[in-house]
């Protein structure tokens, strides 16, 4: 790979920043160039430290081992409940060369329930609260964000789109419009712990140490999310955190286990329903598009349309043009449909589809929940917690979707800049 190709992602970063500037609500009140350069530098440093420092990456390997232990424990429960469908020993012999069946709903998705319960217990015990406040402190000291925005940034690393607003619900009525938007973009540009486990297990056979990459993606995306939020909706960032304000609380450990399990069950069922519906709608759309004339000897499909539409973006953030259409198809499905659908398709692609560097760029660019369904989920959650600002949140929905996708795309570009080969 030539030197120019190695730094191709710089073009994507510039284009994404220009897009944010073009649709900014107030271009006369943008953050200073020094702050913008600091946010970019922070993202680059995070990418270098996480991916290029052996000691730090070895810590990510321990996280991968921890998740493997949780997976083994979960299989004990799922195999007891679902038998061989859930991972127990098969009651019949397989054909020669056949692999044991992998049933996503019964063998992978139960991880969501177990990890949701674990996250609730760790939050109640104060472990996750300590980690969230540590990340919040880092964001406040490095990027000068307010205490509330820093708290939201830390919470989104561990909690989902529904749970993380509960941590900051006491502040929604008094935060500025800029801070409110930053909270929304942080939710869009990251993934929660339970979803992280699900995605990592889906990619485990395709991307080595997938858990480490999922954790790294959300961490590296934090400064990018704040950067796009500040450019697209500039304003005051001054609301301080009140340690005594009501937030996410559990009565005791048993209450945390039960409520965490119920939250995980809702997410489990939601993922199953969304995947079924999306696959059905895509198949239906493909049947309709197949009626059109062939293009290059092949029928038009949803995947090909997304590939053509998003290929320039994926090329700009560092994917070679020969692989950009396939990468664009995944990015389009992530942004419009659902990121898990995109990860499922990435895991199913032939090994020769992407180079190892392109595969990392795509993996990081897909790592965020910014899709149309998440807009509705985020608006309804914040709108329920603070009805007085529901209309304002709804008006910021599409902007948060754009900013969330821009942030993860920039993360993909940064990873491409520090990855060789």
WODA-V699109 format. One line per field, one symbol per residue. ss: DSSP state (2 for helix, 1 for strand, 0 for the rest). burial: I if it has 16 or more other ideal C-beta (glycine too) atoms within 10 Angstrom, else O. Layout:
BEGIN
ss->???
burial->???
END
This chain:
BEGIN
ss->0022220022222222222222000022200022222222222222222222022222222222222222222222222222222200000000000000000222200222222222222222202222222222222222200022222222200000222222202220000022222222222200002222222222200000022222222222222222222222000000000000000000002222222222222222222222222222222222222000001001000222222222222222000022222222222222222022222222220000000222222222200000022222222222222022222222202222222222222222222222000
burial->OOOOOIOIIIOIIOIIIOIIOOOIOOOOOIIOOOOOOIIIOIIIOIIOIIIOOOOOIOOIOOIIOOIOOOIOOIIOOIIOOIOOOIIOOOOOOOOOOOOOOOOOIIIIIIIIIIIIIIIIIIIIOOOIIOIIIOIIOIIIOIIOIIIIIIIIIIIIIIIIIIIIIIIIIIIIOOIIIIIIIIIIIIIIIIIIIIIIIIIIIIIIOIIOIIIIIIIIIIIIIIIIIIIIIIIIIIIOIOIOIOOOOOIIOIOOOOOIIOIIIOIIOOIIOOIOOIIOOIOOOIOOOIOOOOOOOOOOOOOIIIIIIIIIIIIOIIIIIIIIOOIIIIIIIIIIIIIIIIIIIIIIOIIOOOOOOIOOIIIIIIIIIIIIIIIOIIIOIIIOIIIOIIOOIIOIIIOIIOIIIIIIIIIIIIIIIIIIIIIOO
END
